[in-house]
Amino acid sequence: MNKILYSLILSESVIEAIDREADKKGTTRSGLIDEILSEHVSVVTHEQQIRKIFRELDRLVAGHFEELSPTNSRSIALRSSLDVKYKPSVRYQFELSKNFDTTLGRLKVQWRSKAPELLSRIEEFVRYWTEAEKLFSGDDFAGAEFFLEEGRFQRLFLTPKDFELKHNIIGRALYDYMRAFDTALKNYASGESDGYKDVEKSFASYVKNTVKKL
């Protein structure tokens, strides 16, 4: 939904109250006014849709991920621990796009460890995972972008054609992807799975069992 600049003449006391409320909610004056007016005229804004998506994720992640404080109103941060010595953590951050015209958002995965063998194994898993994803891509995944750097993996999610932009569907699809990735990563880091074929099987299972794929 595009934003257009308008000038409004409002009472000083109203602006002061708006600013106090905006500060409490961690948003801007314009953002809060937009939210209030959209609710009054029954129009769902992109910001409201984002909040609904995150509420759906909140409902789903309990028990598998630990939720962290968000970095901004368009992102959600989660943490998981690998089943290996010292239980190193993996941080997942999903940042939704300013609009869903072409992309839904970007997943950022970060990990830290002082064990070179574990770091090498995680990076090996990520390379195998992206290879498997590209293999199973087809039209639904065409154009998806992957970035692997030292200690970090990023995955850009495009908005699929004819995708039903409902908060529960998007929230479920994002959760399913993150959980599939996290579960497969844990298995690979612990040695329960090994080599490209095992990772490919994990991704194939995700595709088979997930109704909505991003």
Buried (B, 14 or more C-beta within 10 A) or exposed (E): BEEEEEEEEEEEEEEEEBEEBBEEEEBBBBBBBBBEEBEEEEEEBBBBBBBBBBEBBEEBBEEEBBBEEBEEBBBBBBBBBBEBEEEBBBBBBBBBBBEBEEBBBBBBBBBEBEEEEBBEBBBBBBBBBBBBBEEBBEEBBEEBEBEBEEEEBBBBBBBBEEBEEBBBBBBBBBBBBBBBBBBBBBBBBEEEBEEBEBBBEBBEEBBEEBEBBB
